[in-house]
């Protein structure tokens, strides 16, 4: 039987890129805006416990999203949107998707796809690189 490769890039992003983004945003909100973990958790729709783990870098650091130059301004835009009141959901979603696309096009997610499904070989799969 031939195995279908149904591990989708968005599934991998949900486990790697999104937590990395939320971790980076949480740290900025707490360190630069002096927000409380409880308030950051509410803004990011996560638990206070998740924020605490982001702060101690025990969660959300599988990928150093804040070291990707193209992602930095987008993360800043998200932070500004969050601190200036209630942003439109679609605007926030667009920023998260933009960051995911940047990460995928740079080939930074390939290792996670390969780890999730060892039959996927990075040198044969260029799906994210051409999208």
VMD Tcl script that builds the backbone (N, CA, C; Angstrom):
set m [mol new atoms 393]
animate dup $m
set s [atomselect $m all]
$s set {name element resname resid chain x y z} {
  {N N UNK 1 A 0.839 -1.184 0.000}
  {CA C UNK 1 A 0.000 0.000 0.000}
  {C C UNK 1 A 0.882 1.244 0.000}
  {N N UNK 2 A 0.574 2.199 -0.856}
  {CA C UNK 2 A 1.310 3.447 -0.950}
  {C C UNK 2 A 0.799 4.403 0.120}
  {N N UNK 3 A 1.734 4.958 0.851}
  {CA C UNK 3 A 1.359 5.889 1.913}
  {C C UNK 3 A 1.092 7.262 1.311}
  {N N UNK 4 A -0.059 7.838 1.670}
  {CA C UNK 4 A -0.372 9.203 1.253}
  {C C UNK 4 A 0.305 10.173 2.202}
  {N N UNK 5 A 0.888 11.186 1.639}
  {CA C UNK 5 A 1.551 12.200 2.451}
  {C C UNK 5 A 0.544 13.294 2.785}
  {N N UNK 6 A -0.230 13.047 3.822}
  {CA C UNK 6 A -1.277 13.994 4.179}
  {C C UNK 6 A -0.904 14.893 5.351}
  {N N UNK 7 A 0.373 14.974 5.627}
  {CA C UNK 7 A 0.821 15.948 6.612}
  {C C UNK 7 A 0.861 17.280 5.870}
  {N N UNK 8 A -0.021 18.178 6.254}
  {CA C UNK 8 A -0.133 19.459 5.564}
  {C C UNK 8 A 0.794 20.498 6.190}
  {N N UNK 9 A 1.342 21.398 5.372}
  {CA C UNK 9 A 2.187 22.459 5.934}
  {C C UNK 9 A 1.486 23.250 7.044}
  {N N UNK 10 A 0.197 23.456 6.913}
  {CA C UNK 10 A -0.530 24.212 7.949}
  {C C UNK 10 A -0.555 23.462 9.281}
  {N N UNK 11 A -0.579 22.127 9.230}
  {CA C UNK 11 A -0.518 21.338 10.464}
  {C C UNK 11 A 0.833 21.528 11.149}
  {N N UNK 12 A 1.867 21.501 10.353}
  {CA C UNK 12 A 3.217 21.695 10.887}
  {C C UNK 12 A 3.351 23.116 11.440}
  {N N UNK 13 A 2.811 24.076 10.722}
  {CA C UNK 13 A 2.865 25.471 11.170}
  {C C UNK 13 A 2.160 25.638 12.510}
  {N N UNK 14 A 1.039 24.950 12.679}
  {CA C UNK 14 A 0.279 25.055 13.925}
  {C C UNK 14 A 1.083 24.554 15.117}
  {N N UNK 15 A 2.026 23.662 14.864}
  {CA C UNK 15 A 2.834 23.106 15.947}
  {C C UNK 15 A 4.192 23.784 16.097}
  {N N UNK 16 A 4.604 24.540 15.100}
  {CA C UNK 16 A 5.940 25.134 15.171}
  {C C UNK 16 A 5.925 26.650 14.995}
  {N N UNK 17 A 5.401 27.139 13.887}
  {CA C UNK 17 A 5.470 28.571 13.597}
  {C C UNK 17 A 4.544 29.387 14.496}
  {N N UNK 18 A 3.302 28.968 14.632}
  {CA C UNK 18 A 2.336 29.740 15.430}
  {C C UNK 18 A 2.779 29.851 16.894}
  {N N UNK 19 A 3.171 28.745 17.543}
  {CA C UNK 19 A 3.665 28.900 18.921}
  {C C UNK 19 A 4.907 29.793 19.011}
  {N N UNK 20 A 5.784 29.717 18.010}
  {CA C UNK 20 A 6.975 30.571 18.014}
  {C C UNK 20 A 6.582 32.036 17.894}
  {N N UNK 21 A 5.594 32.317 17.057}
  {CA C UNK 21 A 5.114 33.699 16.919}
  {C C UNK 21 A 4.492 34.183 18.219}
  {N N UNK 22 A 3.617 33.360 18.798}
  {CA C UNK 22 A 2.956 33.765 20.036}
  {C C UNK 22 A 3.962 33.951 21.169}
  {N N UNK 23 A 4.995 33.107 21.201}
  {CA C UNK 23 A 6.034 33.248 22.223}
  {C C UNK 23 A 6.763 34.576 22.058}
  {N N UNK 24 A 7.146 34.882 20.846}
  {CA C UNK 24 A 7.853 36.132 20.573}
  {C C UNK 24 A 6.990 37.348 20.934}
  {N N UNK 25 A 5.731 37.297 20.542}
  {CA C UNK 25 A 4.800 38.394 20.840}
  {C C UNK 25 A 4.589 38.524 22.344}
  {N N UNK 26 A 4.394 37.399 23.023}
  {CA C UNK 26 A 4.177 37.423 24.476}
  {C C UNK 26 A 5.361 38.056 25.196}
  {N N UNK 27 A 6.551 37.664 24.815}
  {CA C UNK 27 A 7.748 38.216 25.461}
  {C C UNK 27 A 7.829 39.718 25.237}
  {N N UNK 28 A 7.575 40.148 24.024}
  {CA C UNK 28 A 7.613 41.590 23.728}
  {C C UNK 28 A 6.574 42.350 24.550}
  {N N UNK 29 A 5.359 41.810 24.615}
  {CA C UNK 29 A 4.297 42.492 25.357}
  {C C UNK 29 A 4.629 42.615 26.836}
  {N N UNK 30 A 5.240 41.587 27.382}
  {CA C UNK 30 A 5.577 41.610 28.805}
  {C C UNK 30 A 6.808 42.471 29.067}
  {N N UNK 31 A 7.838 42.290 28.250}
  {CA C UNK 31 A 9.089 43.008 28.511}
  {C C UNK 31 A 9.057 44.469 28.051}
  {N N UNK 32 A 8.430 44.740 26.919}
  {CA C UNK 32 A 8.449 46.107 26.385}
  {C C UNK 32 A 7.217 46.927 26.757}
  {N N UNK 33 A 6.107 46.256 27.009}
  {CA C UNK 33 A 4.863 46.970 27.313}
  {C C UNK 33 A 4.419 46.766 28.755}
  {N N UNK 34 A 5.223 46.054 29.531}
  {CA C UNK 34 A 4.953 45.810 30.955}
  {C C UNK 34 A 3.570 45.214 31.218}
  {N N UNK 35 A 3.125 44.372 30.320}
  {CA C UNK 35 A 1.821 43.731 30.508}
  {C C UNK 35 A 1.963 42.531 31.435}
  {N N UNK 36 A 0.888 42.183 32.084}
  {CA C UNK 36 A 0.849 41.006 32.946}
  {C C UNK 36 A 0.578 39.769 32.088}
  {N N UNK 37 A 1.074 38.626 32.555}
  {CA C UNK 37 A 0.892 37.371 31.823}
  {C C UNK 37 A -0.585 37.084 31.562}
  {N N UNK 38 A -1.409 37.370 32.539}
  {CA C UNK 38 A -2.850 37.135 32.410}
  {C C UNK 38 A -3.427 37.933 31.236}
  {N N UNK 39 A -3.008 39.184 31.111}
  {CA C UNK 39 A -3.510 40.048 30.039}
  {C C UNK 39 A -2.978 39.613 28.673}
  {N N UNK 40 A -1.733 39.195 28.631}
  {CA C UNK 40 A -1.144 38.702 27.386}
  {C C UNK 40 A -1.866 37.427 26.953}
  {N N UNK 41 A -2.140 36.565 27.908}
  {CA C UNK 41 A -2.859 35.323 27.601}
  {C C UNK 41 A -4.216 35.622 26.978}
  {N N UNK 42 A -4.893 36.579 27.532}
  {CA C UNK 42 A -6.207 36.958 27.005}
  {C C UNK 42 A -6.088 37.517 25.577}
  {N N UNK 43 A -5.111 38.384 25.363}
  {CA C UNK 43 A -4.907 38.967 24.033}
  {C C UNK 43 A -4.600 37.911 22.969}
  {N N UNK 44 A -3.804 36.899 23.363}
  {CA C UNK 44 A -3.370 35.879 22.408}
  {C C UNK 44 A -4.266 34.640 22.387}
  {N N UNK 45 A -5.324 34.675 23.186}
  {CA C UNK 45 A -6.259 33.540 23.270}
  {C C UNK 45 A -5.554 32.236 23.647}
  {N N UNK 46 A -4.717 32.355 24.668}
  {CA C UNK 46 A -4.010 31.197 25.203}
  {C C UNK 46 A -4.105 31.241 26.722}
  {N N UNK 47 A -3.619 30.198 27.370}
  {CA C UNK 47 A -3.665 30.179 28.832}
  {C C UNK 47 A -2.504 30.973 29.427}
  {N N UNK 48 A -2.666 31.380 30.668}
  {CA C UNK 48 A -1.601 32.070 31.379}
  {C C UNK 48 A -0.412 31.128 31.531}
  {N N UNK 49 A -0.702 29.845 31.681}
  {CA C UNK 49 A 0.350 28.836 31.789}
  {C C UNK 49 A 1.197 28.792 30.515}
  {N N UNK 50 A 0.558 28.911 29.361}
  {CA C UNK 50 A 1.297 28.925 28.089}
  {C C UNK 50 A 2.214 30.142 28.034}
  {N N UNK 51 A 1.712 31.281 28.466}
  {CA C UNK 51 A 2.525 32.500 28.484}
  {C C UNK 51 A 3.729 32.295 29.404}
  {N N UNK 52 A 3.502 31.708 30.554}
  {CA C UNK 52 A 4.592 31.438 31.491}
  {C C UNK 52 A 5.657 30.552 30.841}
  {N N UNK 53 A 5.227 29.538 30.111}
  {CA C UNK 53 A 6.170 28.647 29.429}
  {C C UNK 53 A 6.896 29.367 28.297}
  {N N UNK 54 A 6.212 30.298 27.648}
  {CA C UNK 54 A 6.884 31.107 26.630}
  {C C UNK 54 A 7.975 31.955 27.271}
  {N N UNK 55 A 7.666 32.513 28.437}
  {CA C UNK 55 A 8.615 33.394 29.116}
  {C C UNK 55 A 9.864 32.639 29.577}
  {N N UNK 56 A 9.702 31.401 29.961}
  {CA C UNK 56 A 10.855 30.595 30.407}
  {C C UNK 56 A 11.478 29.839 29.238}
  {N N UNK 57 A 10.915 30.065 28.050}
  {CA C UNK 57 A 11.402 29.456 26.814}
  {C C UNK 57 A 11.365 27.929 26.839}
  {N N UNK 58 A 10.373 27.388 27.559}
  {CA C UNK 58 A 10.171 25.940 27.564}
  {C C UNK 58 A 9.091 25.532 26.565}
  {N N UNK 59 A 8.524 26.518 25.899}
  {CA C UNK 59 A 7.494 26.271 24.889}
  {C C UNK 59 A 7.618 27.354 23.817}
  {N N UNK 60 A 7.392 26.971 22.577}
  {CA C UNK 60 A 7.365 27.950 21.498}
  {C C UNK 60 A 8.721 28.310 20.926}
  {N N UNK 61 A 9.733 27.504 21.208}
  {CA C UNK 61 A 11.071 27.851 20.730}
  {C C UNK 61 A 11.691 26.783 19.847}
  {N N UNK 62 A 10.837 26.024 19.181}
  {CA C UNK 62 A 11.333 25.043 18.227}
  {C C UNK 62 A 11.901 25.761 16.997}
  {N N UNK 63 A 11.433 26.975 16.780}
  {CA C UNK 63 A 11.862 27.806 15.663}
  {C C UNK 63 A 12.061 29.226 16.196}
  {N N UNK 64 A 13.205 29.820 15.917}
  {CA C UNK 64 A 13.490 31.180 16.402}
  {C C UNK 64 A 12.941 32.191 15.396}
  {N N UNK 65 A 11.647 32.390 15.462}
  {CA C UNK 65 A 10.941 33.254 14.503}
  {C C UNK 65 A 11.430 34.696 14.579}
  {N N UNK 66 A 11.803 35.137 15.768}
  {CA C UNK 66 A 12.235 36.524 15.921}
  {C C UNK 66 A 13.628 36.780 15.348}
  {N N UNK 67 A 14.284 35.746 14.842}
  {CA C UNK 67 A 15.578 35.907 14.172}
  {C C UNK 67 A 15.440 35.943 12.654}
  {N N UNK 68 A 14.228 35.810 12.162}
  {CA C UNK 68 A 13.979 35.875 10.719}
  {C C UNK 68 A 13.697 37.332 10.378}
  {N N UNK 69 A 14.616 37.957 9.679}
  {CA C UNK 69 A 14.526 39.393 9.395}
  {C C UNK 69 A 13.191 39.803 8.788}
  {N N UNK 70 A 12.697 39.040 7.825}
  {CA C UNK 70 A 11.442 39.387 7.155}
  {C C UNK 70 A 10.236 39.267 8.077}
  {N N UNK 71 A 10.355 38.487 9.139}
  {CA C UNK 71 A 9.242 38.290 10.071}
  {C C UNK 71 A 9.176 39.374 11.145}
  {N N UNK 72 A 10.299 39.987 11.446}
  {CA C UNK 72 A 10.343 40.981 12.530}
  {C C UNK 72 A 9.323 42.110 12.362}
  {N N UNK 73 A 9.240 42.746 11.176}
  {CA C UNK 73 A 8.259 43.840 11.062}
  {C C UNK 73 A 6.817 43.360 11.181}
  {N N UNK 74 A 6.555 42.140 10.767}
  {CA C UNK 74 A 5.188 41.611 10.864}
  {C C UNK 74 A 4.843 41.365 12.326}
  {N N UNK 75 A 5.770 40.802 13.076}
  {CA C UNK 75 A 5.537 40.597 14.504}
  {C C UNK 75 A 5.296 41.933 15.196}
  {N N UNK 76 A 6.057 42.935 14.809}
  {CA C UNK 76 A 5.869 44.275 15.376}
  {C C UNK 76 A 4.489 44.814 15.033}
  {N N UNK 77 A 4.047 44.613 13.803}
  {CA C UNK 77 A 2.703 45.066 13.404}
  {C C UNK 77 A 1.624 44.391 14.245}
  {N N UNK 78 A 1.788 43.108 14.494}
  {CA C UNK 78 A 0.806 42.383 15.313}
  {C C UNK 78 A 0.781 42.974 16.721}
  {N N UNK 79 A 1.944 43.217 17.277}
  {CA C UNK 79 A 2.029 43.784 18.624}
  {C C UNK 79 A 1.355 45.152 18.673}
  {N N UNK 80 A 1.617 45.987 17.692}
  {CA C UNK 80 A 0.993 47.311 17.645}
  {C C UNK 80 A -0.520 47.172 17.535}
  {N N UNK 81 A -0.982 46.271 16.681}
  {CA C UNK 81 A -2.427 46.063 16.531}
  {C C UNK 81 A -3.049 45.618 17.850}
  {N N UNK 82 A -2.373 44.705 18.552}
  {CA C UNK 82 A -2.903 44.191 19.815}
  {C C UNK 82 A -2.916 45.251 20.907}
  {N N UNK 83 A -1.904 46.098 20.935}
  {CA C UNK 83 A -1.821 47.102 22.002}
  {C C UNK 83 A -2.655 48.339 21.721}
  {N N UNK 84 A -3.085 48.516 20.480}
  {CA C UNK 84 A -3.903 49.680 20.125}
  {C C UNK 84 A -5.405 49.390 20.197}
  {N N UNK 85 A -5.767 48.313 20.801}
  {CA C UNK 85 A -7.184 47.988 20.904}
  {C C UNK 85 A -7.481 46.669 20.228}
  {N N UNK 86 A -8.721 46.448 19.947}
  {CA C UNK 86 A -9.135 45.180 19.349}
  {C C UNK 86 A -8.948 45.230 17.834}
  {N N UNK 87 A -7.922 44.533 17.335}
  {CA C UNK 87 A -7.736 44.518 15.882}
  {C C UNK 87 A -8.789 43.631 15.222}
  {N N UNK 88 A -9.010 43.872 13.953}
  {CA C UNK 88 A -9.913 42.997 13.211}
  {C C UNK 88 A -9.267 41.624 13.118}
  {N N UNK 89 A -10.074 40.610 13.326}
  {CA C UNK 89 A -9.566 39.238 13.289}
  {C C UNK 89 A -8.877 38.946 11.967}
  {N N UNK 90 A -9.466 39.401 10.875}
  {CA C UNK 90 A -8.902 39.117 9.558}
  {C C UNK 90 A -7.524 39.753 9.382}
  {N N UNK 91 A -7.328 40.929 9.970}
  {CA C UNK 91 A -6.019 41.585 9.882}
  {C C UNK 91 A -4.956 40.780 10.628}
  {N N UNK 92 A -5.313 40.314 11.807}
  {CA C UNK 92 A -4.376 39.515 12.595}
  {C C UNK 92 A -4.077 38.199 11.905}
  {N N UNK 93 A -5.111 37.542 11.406}
  {CA C UNK 93 A -4.912 36.274 10.695}
  {C C UNK 93 A -3.992 36.455 9.496}
  {N N UNK 94 A -4.185 37.544 8.780}
  {CA C UNK 94 A -3.343 37.826 7.608}
  {C C UNK 94 A -1.876 37.939 8.000}
  {N N UNK 95 A -1.599 38.578 9.109}
  {CA C UNK 95 A -0.215 38.744 9.573}
  {C C UNK 95 A 0.395 37.393 9.957}
  {N N UNK 96 A -0.385 36.554 10.623}
  {CA C UNK 96 A 0.109 35.224 10.976}
  {C C UNK 96 A 0.389 34.422 9.704}
  {N N UNK 97 A -0.510 34.493 8.737}
  {CA C UNK 97 A -0.317 33.772 7.477}
  {C C UNK 97 A 0.893 34.296 6.715}
  {N N UNK 98 A 1.092 35.603 6.701}
  {CA C UNK 98 A 2.260 36.182 6.026}
  {C C UNK 98 A 3.556 35.633 6.621}
  {N N UNK 99 A 3.598 35.556 7.924}
  {CA C UNK 99 A 4.793 35.054 8.592}
  {C C UNK 99 A 5.008 33.583 8.273}
  {N N UNK 100 A 3.941 32.839 8.238}
  {CA C UNK 100 A 4.035 31.419 7.902}
  {C C UNK 100 A 4.570 31.249 6.474}
  {N N UNK 101 A 4.063 32.028 5.557}
  {CA C UNK 101 A 4.503 31.953 4.161}
  {C C UNK 101 A 5.994 32.285 4.056}
  {N N UNK 102 A 6.429 33.306 4.752}
  {CA C UNK 102 A 7.850 33.670 4.747}
  {C C UNK 102 A 8.695 32.506 5.250}
  {N N UNK 103 A 8.271 31.922 6.344}
  {CA C UNK 103 A 9.006 30.815 6.950}
  {C C UNK 103 A 9.056 29.618 6.016}
  {N N UNK 104 A 7.933 29.324 5.383}
  {CA C UNK 104 A 7.881 28.199 4.448}
  {C C UNK 104 A 8.762 28.449 3.240}
  {N N UNK 105 A 8.699 29.641 2.663}
  {CA C UNK 105 A 9.484 29.947 1.468}
  {C C UNK 105 A 10.984 29.931 1.740}
  {N N UNK 106 A 11.363 30.180 2.976}
  {CA C UNK 106 A 12.774 30.136 3.345}
  {C C UNK 106 A 13.231 28.700 3.606}
  {N N UNK 107 A 12.297 27.743 3.536}
  {CA C UNK 107 A 12.640 26.340 3.749}
  {C C UNK 107 A 12.861 25.977 5.203}
  {N N UNK 108 A 12.402 26.831 6.110}
  {CA C UNK 108 A 12.642 26.608 7.535}
  {C C UNK 108 A 11.672 25.614 8.165}
  {N N UNK 109 A 10.626 25.273 7.452}
  {CA C UNK 109 A 9.650 24.335 7.991}
  {C C UNK 109 A 9.917 22.906 7.508}
  {N N UNK 110 A 10.749 22.764 6.485}
  {CA C UNK 110 A 11.006 21.452 5.881}
  {C C UNK 110 A 11.433 20.406 6.909}
  {N N UNK 111 A 12.305 20.817 7.805}
  {CA C UNK 111 A 12.795 19.865 8.809}
  {C C UNK 111 A 11.666 19.325 9.681}
  {N N UNK 112 A 10.666 20.152 9.941}
  {CA C UNK 112 A 9.553 19.730 10.780}
  {C C UNK 112 A 8.620 18.786 10.022}
  {N N UNK 113 A 8.445 19.045 8.729}
  {CA C UNK 113 A 7.634 18.141 7.903}
  {C C UNK 113 A 8.298 16.776 7.828}
  {N N UNK 114 A 9.584 16.781 7.604}
  {CA C UNK 114 A 10.328 15.525 7.507}
  {C C UNK 114 A 10.291 14.755 8.819}
  {N N UNK 115 A 10.348 15.478 9.915}
  {CA C UNK 115 A 10.285 14.836 11.228}
  {C C UNK 115 A 8.891 14.241 11.476}
  {N N UNK 116 A 7.860 14.960 11.039}
  {CA C UNK 116 A 6.488 14.477 11.227}
  {C C UNK 116 A 6.188 13.261 10.364}
  {N N UNK 117 A 6.789 13.222 9.183}
  {CA C UNK 117 A 6.598 12.084 8.275}
  {C C UNK 117 A 7.936 11.779 7.620}
  {N N UNK 118 A 8.689 10.827 8.162}
  {CA C UNK 118 A 10.025 10.524 7.653}
  {C C UNK 118 A 10.067 10.086 6.187}
  {N N UNK 119 A 8.926 9.747 5.611}
  {CA C UNK 119 A 8.925 9.376 4.192}
  {C C UNK 119 A 9.005 10.605 3.291}
  {N N UNK 120 A 8.756 11.785 3.861}
  {CA C UNK 120 A 8.896 13.024 3.104}
  {C C UNK 120 A 10.376 13.401 3.115}
  {N N UNK 121 A 10.934 13.577 1.948}
  {CA C UNK 121 A 12.343 13.947 1.840}
  {C C UNK 121 A 12.445 15.382 1.354}
  {N N UNK 122 A 13.144 16.204 2.105}
  {CA C UNK 122 A 13.252 17.629 1.807}
  {C C UNK 122 A 13.739 17.880 0.388}
  {N N UNK 123 A 14.697 17.076 -0.072}
  {CA C UNK 123 A 15.247 17.314 -1.395}
  {C C UNK 123 A 14.268 16.976 -2.520}
  {N N UNK 124 A 13.208 16.254 -2.219}
  {CA C UNK 124 A 12.209 15.904 -3.236}
  {C C UNK 124 A 10.929 16.741 -3.120}
  {N N UNK 125 A 10.733 17.351 -1.995}
  {CA C UNK 125 A 9.516 18.139 -1.759}
  {C C UNK 125 A 9.869 19.622 -1.795}
  {N N UNK 126 A 9.297 20.316 -2.729}
  {CA C UNK 126 A 9.531 21.767 -2.793}
  {C C UNK 126 A 8.207 22.526 -2.763}
  {N N UNK 127 A 7.208 21.895 -2.215}
  {CA C UNK 127 A 5.865 22.480 -2.194}
  {C C UNK 127 A 5.858 23.896 -1.608}
  {N N UNK 128 A 6.420 24.050 -0.426}
  {CA C UNK 128 A 6.390 25.354 0.244}
  {C C UNK 128 A 7.279 26.385 -0.448}
  {N N UNK 129 A 8.330 25.913 -1.070}
  {CA C UNK 129 A 9.286 26.830 -1.703}
  {C C UNK 129 A 8.730 27.503 -2.946}
  {N N UNK 130 A 7.762 26.864 -3.579}
  {CA C UNK 130 A 7.207 27.434 -4.816}
  {C C UNK 130 A 5.842 28.079 -4.609}
  {N N UNK 131 A 5.328 28.052 -3.419}
  {CA C UNK 131 A 3.993 28.618 -3.147}
  {C C UNK 131 A 4.132 30.009 -2.603}
}
mol reanalyze $m
mol bondsrecalc $m
mol representation Tube
mol addrep $m
